[in-house]
Amino acid sequence: MAADLVASGALDGLFAKIDAGEVQLTGDGGMLPAMIKAALERGLAAELSDHLGYDKGDPEAKYFPNSRNGTTPKTVATEVGDVALDVPRDRDGTFTPMLVPKGARRLGGLDEMIISLYAGGMTVRDIEHHLASTVGTELSHETISNVIDEILDEVMAWQNRPLEAFYPVIYLDAIVVKVREGAHVRNKAAHIAVGVDMDGVKHVLGIWIENTEGAKFWASVCAELANRGIRDVLIVCCDGLKGFPEAIEATWPDSLVQTCVVHLIRSSMRFVSYSDRKAVTAALRPIYTAANAEAAEQALAAFEASPLGAKYPHAVATWKAAWERFTPFLAFPPELRRVIYTTNSIESLNYQLRKVTKNRGHFPSDDAVRKLLWLAICNIEDKRARERAKERGLPANKRRASGRLVQGQVTTNWKQALAQLALAYPERINPYL
C-alpha cells in the first residue's frame, strides 16, 4: 500500500514538507503519533458503536437503553512515542475496549522492542534511557522489568519441555556469571547442554544455574535430562573436570565420555612459558592426530623423552591423567573425529553469550540469568536466520552465514559421521533410525 501511494504521487506534498523540516515524524507533535492517535480513536469509536448498537449521530439513539458519555483522556506508550488518546465511554460503564484495553499503558510493539533490547545486552536502566532519548517514551525501570518478567513462563516451559529418547552426541559446558545473593555478589556457573539429534539438528537442551561447576551438579543435570525423556546418549563431550565422566555414566552407563582435546591442550600449556608455547603445541600435535591409540601413546612417549617434555613434566602428566578419556575418539574416522574431539560447538555459543552478559555488573537473581541467556540464544538464531535469508539462492561456496542453532544445523560432515556411528554401533543407533 505504501508503494502504491508513493507511485501515485499522493505523498509528494508530504515528502516535500518533511524535507523542508516542516513535518516531524516521531516524538511529541510528530506525524506518526498523530496518525496512530487518529487510527486508534477511530477504532475505539467503532467498538463503542458496536457495543451500543447504533452509530454516532443516529436519530434513533434515544430509543436505546445505553448511550455515549463523552471521553476519558489516556496516554499510551508506543514505538514512536507517547500518544494521548480520548477514549470514548458509555453512560452505563459497561464498555470494555479491546483495541486499547482498560489499564493498558503500552501498545504491543513497545513490549517486543523492550525484550529485543534486553536480549541484545542492554540493562533495564539503559533501556529506560534509550526509549526516553529516541522515541520520547518515559517508562520506569519497574515497568520495564515487569515487561521482561512476562517471558519467564515461556522460559520455564522451554526449560522443562520433553526431549527425544536418543541423542548421538551431547556437549556439556558452563560459563561464569555474577549473581546477587542477599548483600553479596558471587560467581555462579550457568550450565548449558547442547544435543545433536539423529537428523544432525543441534538443540540447546537447557540452562541450569548453580554456585560452582562441579561433577555433583552435572550429575543432577544429567538426571534431569533423563527425566525429560533422554534414555540413551552415545557420546558425551565435556571438559576435563574431575569426576565429570563418572557423573555422566551414573545416568547413561553405556555412553562414551570424550574429554575435549582443546581443553586438554590448554590445561597442559598452563605452566609453559610464552616463548615455548608454539614449540610445545607443535610437539603435542602428533598425539591427538595419531592414527590410533597405540600411535598416540608412542607420540606421547617421544614428547616425554624430548627436551621440551623434560622441561615441562606437568604437560606430560596432564595427558597421562586424562589418557583413558582422551583416547576414545582415536578409534573413529576423520569425519567423526571432527565432530567429537572438541566442545567448540558449545564454546562458540558460550562466546556469544558472554558478549551479552559482560555488560552487567551482576544479575539480581538466577531467573534473571536464565531469562537473558534464553533470549540471547533466540536472538543469536534470529541473526543467523537473517544472514541465511540474504544468502538464499547463492552458490554453496559463496555462503558464509552460520548454521541454525536452536532449530538445528545439518551438515555433510555430520551425515558422514552419523553413518560411521551407525556402522560402529548398530545395536545402539538402529533402533532410533
C-alpha positions as CSV (number, residue, x, y, z in Angstrom):
1,M,0.0,0.0,0.0
2,A,2.8,2.4,0.8
3,A,4.5,1.6,-2.5
4,D,1.2,2.3,-4.3
5,L,0.8,5.7,-2.6
6,V,4.4,6.7,-3.4
7,A,4.0,5.7,-7.0
8,S,0.7,7.6,-7.4
9,G,2.3,10.8,-6.2
10,A,-0.2,11.2,-3.3
11,L,2.7,11.6,-0.8
12,D,4.8,14.1,-2.8
13,G,3.5,17.1,-0.9
14,L,4.1,15.3,2.5
15,F,7.6,14.4,1.4
16,A,8.3,18.0,0.4
17,K,7.3,19.2,3.9
18,I,9.4,16.5,5.6
19,D,12.4,17.6,3.5
20,A,11.8,21.2,4.4
21,G,11.6,20.4,8.1
22,E,8.0,21.4,8.4
23,V,6.8,18.0,9.5
24,Q,8.3,15.9,12.3
25,L,7.8,12.1,12.0
26,T,8.2,11.0,15.6
27,G,8.2,12.4,19.1
28,D,5.9,15.0,20.7
29,G,3.8,16.6,17.9
30,G,5.1,14.1,15.3
31,M,3.1,12.9,12.4
32,L,3.3,9.2,13.1
33,P,2.0,9.6,16.7
34,A,-0.8,11.7,15.3
35,M,-1.7,9.1,12.8
36,I,-1.7,6.4,15.4
37,K,-3.9,8.6,17.6
38,A,-6.4,9.1,14.8
39,A,-6.5,5.4,13.9
40,L,-6.9,4.2,17.5
41,E,-9.6,6.7,18.3
42,R,-11.4,5.8,15.1
43,G,-11.2,2.1,16.1
44,L,-12.4,2.8,19.6
45,A,-15.3,4.8,18.3
46,A,-16.3,1.9,16.1
47,E,-16.0,-0.5,19.1
48,L,-18.4,1.7,21.1
49,S,-20.9,1.9,18.3
50,D,-20.9,-1.9,18.1
51,H,-21.3,-2.1,21.8
52,L,-24.2,0.4,21.9
53,G,-25.9,-0.9,18.8
54,Y,-26.0,2.4,16.9
55,D,-23.7,4.9,15.2
56,K,-22.9,8.3,16.5
57,G,-25.5,10.9,15.3
58,D,-28.1,8.2,14.7
59,P,-31.6,9.9,15.2
60,E,-32.8,6.6,16.7
61,A,-30.3,6.8,19.6
62,K,-32.8,7.9,22.1
63,Y,-34.6,4.5,21.9
64,F,-31.5,2.6,23.0
65,P,-31.1,1.9,26.8
66,N,-27.4,2.9,26.8
67,S,-25.7,6.0,25.3
68,R,-22.4,7.8,24.8
69,N,-21.0,9.8,27.7
70,G,-18.0,11.8,26.4
71,T,-14.4,10.6,26.6
72,T,-11.7,9.9,29.1
73,P,-8.1,11.1,28.4
74,K,-5.4,8.4,28.4
75,T,-1.7,8.3,27.3
76,V,-0.2,5.1,25.9
77,A,3.4,4.5,25.1
78,T,4.2,3.3,21.6
79,E,7.2,2.6,19.4
80,V,7.1,6.1,18.0
81,G,6.5,8.0,21.3
82,D,3.7,8.7,23.7
83,V,0.2,9.1,22.2
84,A,-2.6,11.0,24.0
85,L,-5.9,9.3,23.4
86,D,-9.5,10.4,24.1
87,V,-11.1,7.0,24.9
88,P,-14.9,7.1,24.5
89,R,-17.1,5.9,27.3
90,D,-20.8,4.9,27.8
91,R,-23.3,6.0,30.4
92,D,-23.7,2.6,32.0
93,G,-20.0,2.0,32.2
94,T,-20.2,-1.4,30.5
95,F,-18.0,-0.6,27.5
96,T,-14.7,-2.6,27.6
97,P,-12.5,-1.6,24.6
98,M,-10.4,-4.4,23.0
99,L,-8.1,-2.2,20.9
100,V,-6.7,-0.4,23.9
101,P,-7.8,-2.5,26.9
102,K,-8.5,-0.9,30.3
103,G,-5.4,-0.4,32.3
104,A,-3.1,-0.8,29.3
105,R,-0.4,1.9,29.1
106,R,1.6,0.4,26.2
107,L,0.9,-0.8,22.8
108,G,2.1,-4.4,22.0
109,G,5.0,-3.3,19.7
110,L,6.7,-1.5,22.5
111,D,6.9,-4.6,24.7
112,E,8.6,-6.5,21.8
113,M,11.1,-3.6,21.4
114,I,11.9,-3.7,25.1
115,I,12.5,-7.5,25.1
116,S,14.6,-7.2,21.9
117,L,16.8,-4.5,23.5
118,Y,17.2,-6.6,26.7
119,A,18.2,-9.7,24.6
120,G,20.8,-7.6,22.9
121,G,22.6,-7.0,26.2
122,M,21.2,-3.6,27.4
123,T,20.3,-3.3,31.1
124,V,17.0,-2.1,32.3
125,R,18.3,1.4,33.1
126,D,19.9,1.5,29.6
127,I,16.6,0.6,28.0
128,E,14.8,3.3,30.1
129,H,17.2,5.9,28.9
130,H,17.2,4.6,25.3
131,L,13.4,4.9,25.0
132,A,13.3,8.3,26.5
133,S,16.1,9.7,24.2
134,T,14.9,8.0,20.9
135,V,11.1,7.7,20.9
136,G,10.3,10.1,23.7
137,T,8.6,7.4,25.9
138,E,9.1,7.7,29.6
139,L,8.9,4.2,31.3
140,S,10.1,3.5,34.8
141,H,12.6,0.7,35.3
142,E,9.9,-1.2,37.3
143,T,7.6,-1.2,34.3
144,I,10.4,-2.4,32.0
145,S,11.3,-5.1,34.5
146,N,7.7,-6.2,34.6
147,V,7.6,-6.4,30.7
148,I,10.7,-8.6,30.7
149,D,9.4,-10.8,33.6
150,E,6.3,-11.7,31.4
151,I,8.5,-14.1,29.4
152,L,9.5,-16.2,32.5
153,D,6.7,-18.6,32.0
154,E,7.8,-19.2,28.4
155,V,11.4,-19.7,29.5
156,M,10.3,-22.3,32.1
157,A,8.2,-24.1,29.6
158,W,11.2,-24.3,27.3
159,Q,13.4,-25.5,30.2
160,N,11.0,-28.3,31.1
161,R,10.0,-29.4,27.6
162,P,10.1,-33.1,26.7
163,L,13.2,-34.3,24.9
164,E,14.0,-37.1,22.4
165,A,14.8,-40.5,23.6
166,F,18.3,-40.7,22.0
167,Y,21.0,-38.2,21.1
168,P,24.1,-39.4,19.3
169,V,26.2,-36.6,20.8
170,I,25.7,-34.1,23.7
171,Y,28.1,-31.3,24.6
172,L,28.2,-30.1,28.2
173,D,29.9,-26.9,29.4
174,A,29.4,-23.9,31.7
175,I,30.0,-20.1,31.8
176,V,30.5,-18.0,34.9
177,V,28.1,-15.1,35.7
178,K,27.8,-12.8,38.7
179,V,24.6,-13.0,40.8
180,R,23.5,-11.1,43.9
181,E,22.6,-13.2,46.9
182,G,21.4,-11.0,49.8
183,A,24.0,-8.4,50.4
184,H,26.8,-10.2,48.4
185,V,27.6,-10.7,44.8
186,R,29.1,-14.1,44.0
187,N,30.2,-16.0,40.9
188,K,27.9,-18.7,39.7
189,A,28.1,-21.3,36.9
190,A,25.5,-21.3,34.2
191,H,25.5,-24.9,32.9
192,I,24.5,-25.4,29.3
193,A,23.8,-28.6,27.4
194,V,23.6,-28.8,23.5
195,G,22.4,-32.0,21.9
196,V,22.7,-33.2,18.3
197,D,19.8,-35.4,17.3
198,M,19.5,-38.2,14.7
199,D,19.0,-35.7,11.9
200,G,22.1,-33.7,12.8
201,V,20.0,-30.9,14.3
202,K,21.5,-29.0,17.2
203,H,19.3,-28.1,20.2
204,V,20.1,-26.2,23.4
205,L,18.6,-28.7,25.9
206,G,18.6,-26.4,28.9
207,I,20.2,-23.8,31.2
208,W,21.0,-24.6,34.9
209,I,22.4,-22.1,37.5
210,E,24.5,-23.3,40.4
211,N,27.1,-21.8,42.7
212,T,30.0,-23.7,41.1
213,E,30.6,-26.0,38.2
214,G,31.1,-29.4,39.8
215,A,30.6,-33.1,38.9
216,K,27.9,-33.5,41.6
217,F,25.7,-30.8,40.0
218,W,26.4,-32.1,36.5
219,A,25.1,-35.5,37.7
220,S,21.8,-33.8,38.7
221,V,21.7,-32.1,35.3
222,C,22.1,-35.5,33.5
223,A,19.4,-37.0,35.8
224,E,17.0,-34.2,34.8
225,L,17.7,-34.7,31.1
226,A,16.9,-38.4,31.6
227,N,13.7,-37.5,33.4
228,R,12.7,-35.3,30.5
229,G,13.0,-38.2,28.1
230,I,16.6,-38.9,27.1
231,R,17.1,-42.7,27.6
232,D,20.5,-43.0,26.0
233,V,23.4,-40.9,24.7
234,L,26.2,-42.4,22.6
235,I,28.9,-39.8,23.0
236,V,29.1,-37.0,25.7
237,C,31.8,-34.3,25.0
238,C,32.9,-32.4,28.1
239,D,35.9,-30.7,29.6
240,G,38.4,-32.3,32.0
241,L,36.5,-31.6,35.2
242,K,37.4,-34.1,37.9
243,G,34.6,-36.6,38.4
244,F,32.7,-35.4,35.3
245,P,32.8,-38.8,33.4
246,E,31.6,-40.7,36.5
247,A,28.7,-38.2,36.9
248,I,27.7,-38.8,33.2
249,E,28.0,-42.6,33.4
250,A,25.8,-42.7,36.5
251,T,22.9,-41.7,34.3
252,W,23.9,-43.2,30.9
253,P,26.2,-46.1,31.8
254,D,26.7,-47.1,28.2
255,S,27.8,-43.7,27.0
256,L,31.3,-42.9,25.7
257,V,32.7,-39.9,27.5
258,Q,35.1,-37.9,25.4
259,T,37.4,-35.3,27.1
260,C,37.7,-32.1,24.9
261,V,41.1,-32.2,23.3
262,V,41.2,-28.4,23.1
263,H,40.7,-28.2,26.9
264,L,43.3,-30.8,27.4
265,I,45.8,-28.8,25.3
266,R,45.0,-25.6,27.3
267,S,45.5,-27.5,30.6
268,S,48.8,-28.9,29.5
269,M,50.0,-25.4,28.5
270,R,49.2,-23.9,31.9
271,F,52.8,-23.8,33.1
272,V,54.5,-23.5,29.7
273,S,56.4,-20.2,29.2
274,Y,55.1,-18.0,26.4
275,S,58.3,-18.3,24.4
276,D,57.9,-22.1,24.3
277,R,54.2,-22.4,23.6
278,K,54.4,-22.7,19.8
279,A,57.0,-25.4,20.0
280,V,55.1,-27.3,22.7
281,T,51.9,-27.1,20.7
282,A,53.6,-28.4,17.6
283,A,55.2,-31.2,19.7
284,L,51.8,-32.2,21.1
285,R,50.1,-32.3,17.7
286,P,51.3,-35.9,16.8
287,I,49.5,-37.2,19.9
288,Y,45.9,-36.1,19.1
289,T,46.3,-36.6,15.3
290,A,47.7,-40.1,15.6
291,A,46.1,-42.9,13.6
292,N,45.2,-44.9,16.7
293,A,45.7,-45.2,20.4
294,E,49.0,-47.1,20.1
295,A,50.5,-44.5,17.8
296,A,49.3,-41.7,20.2
297,E,51.0,-43.5,23.1
298,Q,54.2,-43.6,21.1
299,A,53.9,-39.9,20.3
300,L,53.4,-39.1,24.0
301,A,56.5,-41.2,24.9
302,A,58.5,-39.3,22.3
303,F,57.4,-36.0,23.7
304,E,58.2,-37.1,27.3
305,A,61.7,-38.1,26.2
306,S,62.3,-34.8,24.3
307,P,63.9,-31.7,25.9
308,L,60.5,-29.9,26.0
309,G,59.0,-32.9,27.7
310,A,61.8,-32.9,30.3
311,K,61.4,-29.1,30.8
312,Y,57.6,-29.3,31.2
313,P,56.7,-32.5,33.1
314,H,53.3,-31.1,34.0
315,A,52.3,-31.1,30.4
316,V,53.2,-34.9,30.2
317,A,51.4,-35.6,33.5
318,T,48.2,-33.8,32.2
319,W,47.9,-36.0,29.2
320,K,48.7,-39.2,31.2
321,A,46.0,-38.3,33.8
322,A,43.4,-37.8,31.0
323,W,44.5,-40.7,28.8
324,E,41.6,-43.0,29.3
325,R,39.1,-40.3,28.5
326,F,41.2,-38.8,25.6
327,T,41.7,-41.9,23.5
328,P,38.1,-43.0,22.6
329,F,37.9,-40.6,19.6
330,L,41.0,-42.0,18.1
331,A,39.1,-45.2,17.2
332,F,36.9,-43.2,14.8
333,P,37.5,-42.0,11.2
334,P,38.4,-38.3,10.5
335,E,34.7,-37.3,9.7
336,L,33.6,-38.3,13.2
337,R,36.8,-37.1,15.0
338,R,36.0,-33.5,13.8
339,V,32.6,-33.8,15.5
340,I,33.5,-35.1,18.9
341,Y,37.2,-34.1,19.6
342,T,36.2,-30.7,21.0
343,T,33.3,-28.9,22.6
344,N,33.7,-26.0,20.2
345,S,30.1,-26.4,19.2
346,I,29.1,-25.2,22.6
347,E,32.2,-23.0,23.1
348,S,31.2,-20.8,20.2
349,L,27.7,-20.4,21.7
350,N,29.3,-19.5,25.1
351,Y,31.4,-16.9,23.4
352,Q,28.4,-15.1,22.1
353,L,26.5,-15.4,25.4
354,R,29.5,-13.8,27.2
355,K,29.2,-10.8,25.0
356,V,25.7,-10.3,26.3
357,T,26.4,-11.0,30.0
358,K,29.6,-8.8,30.2
359,N,27.5,-5.6,30.1
360,R,26.1,-6.3,33.5
361,G,28.0,-6.0,36.8
362,H,25.8,-8.7,38.2
363,F,22.3,-10.2,38.0
364,P,19.6,-9.8,40.7
365,S,18.6,-13.5,40.6
366,D,19.1,-16.8,39.0
367,D,15.9,-16.3,37.0
368,A,17.3,-13.1,35.5
369,V,20.3,-15.1,34.3
370,R,18.2,-17.8,32.7
371,K,15.9,-15.2,31.0
372,L,18.8,-13.3,29.5
373,L,20.6,-16.4,28.3
374,W,17.4,-17.8,26.7
375,L,16.6,-14.5,25.0
376,A,20.2,-14.3,23.8
377,I,20.0,-17.8,22.3
378,C,16.8,-16.8,20.5
379,N,18.5,-13.6,19.3
380,I,21.5,-15.5,18.0
381,E,19.2,-17.7,16.0
382,D,17.3,-14.7,14.6
383,K,20.5,-13.1,13.4
384,R,21.6,-16.3,11.7
385,A,18.2,-16.7,10.1
386,R,18.5,-13.1,8.6
387,E,22.0,-13.9,7.3
388,R,20.8,-17.1,5.7
389,A,17.9,-15.3,4.1
390,K,20.3,-12.7,2.5
391,E,22.4,-15.5,1.0
392,R,19.5,-17.6,-0.2
393,G,20.0,-18.5,-3.9
394,L,23.7,-18.1,-3.9
395,P,26.0,-21.0,-4.7
396,A,27.1,-23.1,-1.8
397,N,30.7,-22.0,-2.0
398,K,29.7,-18.3,-1.6
399,R,27.5,-18.8,1.5
400,R,29.1,-17.7,4.8
401,A,26.1,-17.5,7.1
402,S,26.2,-19.5,10.3
403,G,24.1,-22.6,10.6
404,R,20.9,-22.9,12.7
405,L,21.4,-23.3,16.4
406,V,18.0,-23.6,18.1
407,Q,16.3,-25.1,15.1
408,G,19.4,-27.0,14.1
409,Q,22.1,-27.3,11.5
410,V,22.6,-30.3,9.2
411,T,26.0,-30.6,7.6
412,T,27.6,-33.1,5.2
413,N,30.2,-33.8,7.9
414,W,27.6,-34.8,10.4
415,K,25.7,-37.0,7.9
416,Q,29.0,-38.8,7.2
417,A,29.7,-39.0,10.9
418,L,26.3,-40.5,11.7
419,A,26.8,-43.1,9.0
420,Q,30.1,-44.1,10.6
421,L,28.4,-44.2,14.1
422,A,25.7,-46.5,12.7
423,L,28.3,-48.9,11.4
424,A,30.3,-48.8,14.6
425,Y,27.3,-49.0,17.0
426,P,24.4,-50.6,15.1
427,E,22.7,-52.0,18.2
428,R,22.6,-48.5,19.8
429,I,21.6,-46.4,16.8
430,N,19.5,-48.6,14.5
431,P,16.5,-48.7,16.9
432,Y,16.2,-44.9,16.7
433,L,16.7,-44.6,12.9
